[in-house]
Amino acid sequence: MAKYIFLPGPAYGHVNPTLAIAQELVRRGEQVVYYLTEDFQTTIEATGATFQPYQSMMNQLTMGNRLLTSSLPRNPTFILGALLLTIVKESRHVLPQVLEGIRAEQADVILYDPLCLWARIVAQVLHLPAIVLRPTYAANDHFQVMPPLSELTSSMAPGMLEDMQAELANLSASYHLPRLDMSDFFTRREALNVVFMPRAFQPAGETFNERFIFVGPSIVRRLDAPAFPLERLEGRPTLFISLGTAANNRPDFYNLCFHAFDQQPWQVVLAYGKRVDATALHAVPPNFLLSSFVPQLEVLQQASVFVTHGGMNSVMESLYFGVPVVVVPQIIEQEKTAQRCAELGLGIALDPNDLAAETLRAAVEEVHHTPTFREHVHAMQQTVRAAGGYQRAVDAISNYAQNQK
């Protein structure tokens, strides 16, 4: 029996793809331990894994999230620069809380998120074999979703770059590591890298070697999914709208959706998250079902079109169930996903800074009524399902752990 330590970033888009893997490892008799914030305790324990908490500063630190949730025009490069500093400061905060606890676990393998810098440091300090669980695009010399480091640093607010360099130097010195390099924040790779998309969706997918396995979405029904009136979705086409779980405080966007699809022949399901001030929302049209949290997999099984922010989990789950997309991206990665969906004929990409109710309605109607979108989505659905999902990921992880022993 092997022991695995999971160290994902404290965000649903980074945690959710790991849950089916953890659950399957437990089913096979392995030990799984997660270190995460308390928001995820119920979700983690539902998989059979052991939960260990730490305190995060991400909510207090993430300037980028505040910018994303405003109605101002977005500057994705500036937001990403703010995220880099957040990652570094979070590492300095979390490491003293978890390092000795993880050392005492005497784990066989650490599985971590590439944006979770402190997790990578744990693996280096403890000299433990490590696997990257990559919820979004892989990177190599042929493709990188992020802009060059010089472009990111040039967009930072005054003093931010110097602050980040000082924080990195402090981390390196404190944990006796070689100087940490900002340039590989988004490109870090290990001997095994699990990517939650099929190779056909990954740009330049043919250029990645055997260290990368493209398993597609890690689909398993959420054991903590809330009750939802799915019977209301029968009898007319369903339009699902969601901006994910991170940057969803967008009453302006939801009001635009009300205007776009009021008195239209859609049953609209709109997930608005936990941050929206209900008083900022206009009157809800009678053909809308609103909920702070929606069982996404179950709704997608009945949806005809999905209006999404372009988070990789959401897009992969939509393709798994054969649902074409209209993507309204908010950050650089989501812009690439919107572009990729358009390139592959899987949906339409819209500009979030130039969005009107008429534009959104027209895009949904075009995706719904144009046969080629459905044909391309059906072909990609077969590819997604053939990629292997969490079963293939667990097989590769188990083989890796056995080889390390």
C-alpha positions as CSV (number, residue, x, y, z in Angstrom):
1,M,0.0,0.0,0.0
2,A,1.3,3.4,-1.0
3,K,0.6,6.8,0.6
4,Y,-0.2,9.8,-1.6
5,I,-0.3,13.4,-0.5
6,F,-2.5,15.7,-2.7
7,L,-1.6,19.4,-2.7
8,P,-3.9,21.2,-5.1
9,G,-4.5,24.9,-5.0
10,P,-7.5,26.0,-2.9
11,A,-9.9,26.6,-5.8
12,Y,-12.6,24.3,-7.1
13,G,-11.2,24.4,-10.6
14,H,-8.0,22.9,-9.2
15,V,-9.5,20.5,-6.7
16,N,-12.4,19.0,-8.6
17,P,-10.3,17.1,-11.3
18,T,-8.4,15.4,-8.5
19,L,-11.4,14.0,-6.6
20,A,-12.1,11.0,-8.8
21,I,-8.4,10.1,-8.8
22,A,-8.3,10.2,-5.0
23,Q,-11.5,8.2,-4.7
24,E,-10.2,5.5,-7.0
25,L,-6.9,5.3,-5.2
26,V,-8.8,4.8,-1.9
27,R,-11.0,2.1,-3.6
28,R,-7.8,0.3,-4.6
29,G,-6.7,0.2,-1.0
30,E,-4.2,3.1,-1.1
31,Q,-3.8,5.9,1.5
32,V,-4.7,9.4,0.3
33,V,-4.2,12.6,2.3
34,Y,-5.2,16.1,1.2
35,Y,-3.8,19.3,2.6
36,L,-6.4,22.0,1.8
37,T,-8.4,24.9,3.3
38,E,-11.5,24.0,5.5
39,D,-13.9,24.9,2.7
40,F,-13.1,21.6,1.1
41,Q,-13.2,19.3,4.1
42,T,-16.6,17.7,3.3
43,T,-15.8,17.3,-0.3
44,I,-12.4,15.6,0.4
45,E,-13.7,13.3,3.1
46,A,-16.5,12.2,0.8
47,T,-13.8,10.5,-1.4
48,G,-12.5,8.5,1.5
49,A,-9.3,10.5,1.8
50,T,-7.9,12.0,5.0
51,F,-8.2,15.8,5.3
52,Q,-5.6,18.1,6.8
53,P,-6.4,21.8,7.1
54,Y,-4.3,24.9,6.6
55,Q,-5.1,28.6,6.5
56,S,-4.8,30.3,3.2
57,M,-4.3,34.0,2.4
58,M,-5.5,33.7,-1.2
59,N,-8.7,35.6,-0.7
60,Q,-7.0,38.5,1.0
61,L,-4.1,38.7,-1.4
62,T,-5.7,38.2,-4.9
63,M,-5.9,41.6,-6.4
64,G,-6.6,39.8,-9.7
65,N,-9.8,38.3,-8.3
66,R,-11.1,41.8,-7.3
67,L,-10.4,43.1,-10.8
68,L,-12.1,40.1,-12.4
69,T,-15.3,40.5,-10.4
70,S,-15.6,44.2,-11.2
71,S,-17.4,45.5,-14.3
72,L,-14.3,47.4,-15.5
73,P,-12.6,46.4,-18.7
74,R,-10.2,43.6,-18.0
75,N,-6.5,43.6,-18.4
76,P,-5.6,39.9,-18.3
77,T,-1.8,40.5,-18.3
78,F,-2.0,42.8,-15.3
79,I,-4.3,40.3,-13.5
80,L,-1.8,37.5,-14.2
81,G,1.1,39.6,-12.8
82,A,-0.9,40.2,-9.6
83,L,-1.5,36.4,-9.4
84,L,2.2,35.7,-9.6
85,L,2.8,37.8,-6.5
86,T,-0.1,36.1,-4.8
87,I,1.4,32.7,-5.4
88,V,4.7,33.7,-3.9
89,K,3.2,35.3,-0.8
90,E,0.9,32.4,-0.3
91,S,3.9,30.0,-0.3
92,R,5.6,31.9,2.5
93,H,2.4,31.8,4.5
94,V,1.5,28.1,4.1
95,L,4.9,26.4,4.3
96,P,5.4,26.8,8.0
97,Q,1.9,25.4,8.6
98,V,2.3,22.2,6.6
99,L,5.9,21.2,6.1
100,E,6.5,19.2,9.3
101,G,3.1,17.6,9.1
102,I,3.8,16.4,5.6
103,R,7.3,15.2,6.7
104,A,5.7,13.1,9.5
105,E,3.3,11.5,6.9
106,Q,6.2,9.6,5.4
107,A,4.4,9.6,2.0
108,D,5.5,7.8,-1.0
109,V,4.5,10.4,-3.6
110,I,3.3,14.0,-3.6
111,L,0.8,15.1,-6.3
112,Y,0.7,18.9,-6.7
113,D,-0.8,21.7,-8.8
114,P,1.8,23.5,-10.9
115,L,0.6,26.9,-9.6
116,C,0.9,25.7,-6.0
117,L,4.5,26.9,-5.5
118,W,4.7,25.9,-1.8
119,A,3.7,22.3,-2.7
120,R,6.6,22.1,-5.2
121,I,8.9,23.4,-2.4
122,V,7.6,20.7,0.0
123,A,8.5,18.0,-2.5
124,Q,12.0,19.5,-3.0
125,V,12.7,19.9,0.7
126,L,11.5,16.4,1.6
127,H,13.2,14.8,-1.5
128,L,9.9,13.1,-2.4
129,P,8.9,11.8,-5.8
130,A,6.4,14.2,-7.3
131,I,3.7,14.2,-9.9
132,V,2.1,17.3,-11.5
133,L,-1.7,17.3,-11.8
134,R,-2.3,19.9,-14.4
135,P,-5.9,21.2,-14.6
136,T,-5.2,23.2,-17.7
137,Y,-2.8,23.4,-20.7
138,A,0.7,21.8,-20.6
139,A,3.6,23.9,-21.7
140,N,6.8,23.2,-23.6
141,D,9.1,24.9,-26.2
142,H,6.3,24.7,-28.8
143,F,3.4,26.0,-26.8
144,Q,2.8,28.2,-23.7
145,V,-0.5,29.7,-22.8
146,M,1.0,32.4,-20.7
147,P,2.8,35.5,-22.2
148,P,6.6,35.9,-21.8
149,L,7.8,36.8,-18.3
150,S,9.0,40.1,-19.5
151,E,5.5,41.0,-20.6
152,L,4.0,40.0,-17.3
153,T,6.6,41.9,-15.2
154,S,6.3,45.0,-17.3
155,S,2.5,45.1,-16.6
156,M,3.0,44.9,-12.8
157,A,2.1,47.8,-10.6
158,P,5.1,49.9,-9.3
159,G,7.1,48.0,-6.7
160,M,5.3,44.6,-7.4
161,L,8.2,43.1,-9.2
162,E,10.7,44.1,-6.5
163,D,8.4,42.7,-3.9
164,M,8.1,39.4,-5.7
165,Q,11.9,39.1,-6.2
166,A,12.5,39.7,-2.5
167,E,9.8,37.1,-1.5
168,L,11.4,34.5,-3.8
169,A,14.9,35.2,-2.4
170,N,13.5,34.8,1.1
171,L,11.9,31.5,0.3
172,S,15.0,30.2,-1.3
173,A,17.1,31.1,1.6
174,S,14.7,29.9,4.3
175,Y,14.4,26.4,2.7
176,H,18.0,26.1,1.4
177,L,17.0,25.9,-2.2
178,P,18.5,27.2,-5.4
179,R,17.2,30.5,-6.4
180,L,13.5,30.1,-7.4
181,D,12.8,31.2,-10.9
182,M,9.7,33.0,-11.9
183,S,10.0,31.8,-15.5
184,D,8.9,28.3,-14.7
185,F,5.9,29.1,-12.6
186,F,3.6,27.9,-15.4
187,T,5.9,25.4,-17.1
188,R,7.1,23.3,-14.2
189,R,7.2,19.6,-15.1
190,E,8.0,16.3,-13.3
191,A,8.7,12.8,-14.4
192,L,5.0,12.3,-14.7
193,N,2.5,15.1,-15.6
194,V,-1.2,14.3,-15.7
195,V,-3.1,16.7,-18.0
196,F,-6.9,16.8,-17.7
197,M,-7.7,17.2,-21.4
198,P,-7.3,15.0,-24.4
199,R,-4.2,15.5,-26.5
200,A,-6.3,16.6,-29.4
201,F,-7.5,19.7,-27.5
202,Q,-4.0,20.6,-26.3
203,P,-2.3,23.0,-28.8
204,A,0.8,21.4,-30.2
205,G,-0.3,18.2,-28.5
206,E,1.9,16.0,-30.7
207,T,5.0,17.7,-29.4
208,F,4.7,16.5,-25.7
209,N,6.7,13.4,-24.8
210,E,5.8,10.3,-22.7
211,R,6.2,12.3,-19.4
212,F,2.8,13.8,-20.2
213,I,-0.4,11.8,-20.2
214,F,-3.5,13.5,-21.5
215,V,-6.4,11.7,-19.7
216,G,-9.3,14.1,-20.5
217,P,-11.7,15.2,-17.8
218,S,-11.7,13.3,-14.5
219,I,-15.5,12.8,-14.3
220,V,-17.2,11.5,-11.2
221,R,-20.5,12.5,-9.7
222,R,-20.0,15.0,-6.8
223,L,-21.1,13.2,-3.6
224,D,-21.9,16.6,-2.0
225,A,-24.0,17.9,-4.9
226,P,-27.1,19.7,-3.7
227,A,-30.7,18.9,-4.6
228,F,-31.9,20.5,-7.8
229,P,-35.2,20.4,-9.7
230,L,-33.9,18.6,-12.8
231,E,-37.5,17.7,-13.7
232,R,-38.0,21.4,-14.6
233,L,-35.6,20.9,-17.6
234,E,-37.9,18.5,-19.4
235,G,-40.0,19.6,-22.4
236,R,-37.9,22.5,-23.9
237,P,-34.3,23.1,-24.7
238,T,-32.0,23.9,-21.7
239,L,-29.5,26.7,-21.8
240,F,-26.9,26.5,-19.0
241,I,-25.1,29.7,-17.9
242,S,-22.2,29.7,-15.4
243,L,-19.1,31.8,-14.7
244,G,-17.5,29.1,-12.5
245,T,-16.7,29.4,-8.8
246,A,-13.9,31.9,-8.6
247,A,-14.8,35.2,-10.4
248,N,-18.5,35.0,-10.5
249,N,-19.6,38.2,-8.7
250,R,-21.0,39.6,-11.9
251,P,-24.5,41.0,-11.5
252,D,-24.0,43.1,-14.6
253,F,-23.5,39.9,-16.7
254,Y,-26.4,38.1,-15.1
255,N,-28.7,41.0,-15.8
256,L,-27.5,41.0,-19.4
257,C,-28.5,37.3,-19.6
258,F,-32.0,38.1,-18.2
259,H,-32.4,40.7,-21.0
260,A,-31.0,38.3,-23.6
261,F,-33.2,35.3,-22.9
262,D,-36.4,36.7,-21.3
263,Q,-39.4,35.4,-23.2
264,Q,-37.2,33.1,-25.3
265,P,-38.0,29.4,-25.8
266,W,-35.2,28.4,-23.4
267,Q,-35.4,26.9,-20.0
268,V,-32.3,28.8,-18.6
269,V,-30.3,27.5,-15.7
270,L,-28.1,30.2,-14.2
271,A,-25.5,29.5,-11.5
272,Y,-24.5,32.7,-9.8
273,G,-22.2,31.6,-7.0
274,K,-22.0,32.8,-3.4
275,R,-20.8,36.4,-3.8
276,V,-23.6,38.2,-5.7
277,D,-25.7,40.8,-3.9
278,A,-29.2,39.7,-4.7
279,T,-30.4,43.3,-4.6
280,A,-28.2,44.1,-7.6
281,L,-30.1,41.6,-9.8
282,H,-33.1,42.7,-11.9
283,A,-36.4,40.8,-11.8
284,V,-35.8,37.2,-12.7
285,P,-37.6,36.1,-15.9
286,P,-40.1,33.2,-15.4
287,N,-38.0,30.9,-17.7
288,F,-34.9,31.1,-15.5
289,L,-33.9,28.8,-12.7
290,L,-31.3,30.5,-10.5
291,S,-29.1,28.8,-7.9
292,S,-25.9,29.7,-6.1
293,F,-24.7,26.2,-6.8
294,V,-25.8,23.9,-9.6
295,P,-25.0,20.2,-10.0
296,Q,-23.1,20.9,-13.2
297,L,-22.7,17.3,-14.5
298,E,-26.4,16.6,-14.1
299,V,-27.5,19.8,-15.8
300,L,-25.0,19.4,-18.7
301,Q,-26.5,16.0,-19.4
302,Q,-29.8,17.8,-20.3
303,A,-28.3,21.0,-21.7
304,S,-28.4,22.0,-25.4
305,V,-25.9,25.0,-25.1
306,F,-23.5,26.0,-22.4
307,V,-22.6,29.7,-21.9
308,T,-19.3,29.5,-19.9
309,H,-16.3,31.5,-18.8
310,G,-14.1,28.9,-20.4
311,G,-12.7,27.3,-17.3
312,M,-11.0,24.1,-18.4
313,N,-13.1,21.8,-16.2
314,S,-16.3,23.4,-17.4
315,V,-15.4,23.1,-21.1
316,M,-14.1,19.5,-20.7
317,E,-17.3,18.5,-18.9
318,S,-19.4,20.2,-21.6
319,L,-17.6,18.2,-24.3
320,Y,-17.8,15.0,-22.3
321,F,-21.6,15.3,-22.5
322,G,-21.6,16.6,-26.1
323,V,-22.8,20.2,-25.4
324,P,-21.5,23.0,-27.6
325,V,-20.3,26.2,-25.9
326,V,-20.4,30.0,-26.1
327,V,-17.3,31.2,-24.2
328,V,-17.1,34.6,-22.5
329,P,-13.5,34.5,-21.2
330,Q,-12.1,36.5,-18.3
331,I,-8.4,35.6,-18.0
332,I,-5.6,34.7,-20.5
333,E,-6.0,30.9,-20.1
334,Q,-9.8,31.2,-20.8
335,E,-9.1,33.4,-23.8
336,K,-6.9,30.6,-25.2
337,T,-9.7,28.1,-24.5
338,A,-12.3,30.3,-26.2
339,Q,-10.0,30.5,-29.2
340,R,-9.4,26.8,-29.1
341,C,-13.1,26.0,-29.1
342,A,-13.6,28.3,-32.0
343,E,-10.7,26.8,-34.0
344,L,-12.0,23.3,-33.4
345,G,-15.6,24.2,-34.3
346,L,-16.9,23.4,-30.8
347,G,-18.5,26.8,-30.2
348,I,-18.2,30.6,-30.4
349,A,-15.9,32.9,-28.5
350,L,-17.2,36.3,-27.4
351,D,-15.3,39.4,-26.3
352,P,-16.2,40.1,-22.7
353,N,-15.4,43.8,-23.1
354,D,-17.8,44.2,-26.0
355,L,-20.8,42.2,-25.0
356,A,-24.5,43.0,-25.5
357,A,-27.6,41.0,-25.0
358,E,-28.3,40.8,-28.7
359,T,-24.7,39.5,-29.3
360,L,-25.0,36.8,-26.7
361,R,-28.5,35.7,-27.8
362,A,-27.3,35.5,-31.5
363,A,-24.3,33.4,-30.5
364,V,-26.4,30.9,-28.6
365,E,-28.9,30.6,-31.4
366,E,-26.1,30.1,-34.0
367,V,-24.4,27.4,-31.9
368,H,-27.8,25.7,-31.3
369,H,-29.0,25.7,-34.9
370,T,-25.9,25.1,-36.9
371,P,-25.4,21.4,-37.5
372,T,-21.6,21.6,-37.9
373,F,-21.1,22.7,-34.3
374,R,-23.0,19.6,-33.1
375,E,-21.0,17.4,-35.5
376,H,-17.6,18.7,-34.2
377,V,-18.7,18.5,-30.6
378,H,-19.9,14.9,-31.1
379,A,-16.5,13.9,-32.6
380,M,-14.6,15.6,-29.7
381,Q,-16.9,13.9,-27.3
382,Q,-15.7,10.5,-28.5
383,T,-12.1,11.7,-28.2
384,V,-12.6,13.0,-24.7
385,R,-14.2,9.8,-23.5
386,A,-11.5,7.7,-25.1
387,A,-8.8,9.6,-23.3
388,G,-9.1,7.4,-20.2
389,G,-10.1,9.8,-17.5
390,Y,-9.4,9.2,-13.9
391,Q,-8.9,5.4,-14.4
392,R,-6.0,6.0,-16.8
393,A,-4.6,8.6,-14.5
394,V,-4.7,6.2,-11.5
395,D,-3.0,3.5,-13.5
396,A,-0.2,5.8,-14.4
397,I,0.1,7.2,-10.9
398,S,0.2,3.7,-9.4
399,N,2.9,2.5,-11.9
400,Y,5.0,5.5,-11.1
401,A,4.7,4.9,-7.3
402,Q,5.7,1.3,-7.8
403,N,8.7,2.2,-9.9
404,Q,9.9,4.7,-7.3
405,K,9.8,1.9,-4.7
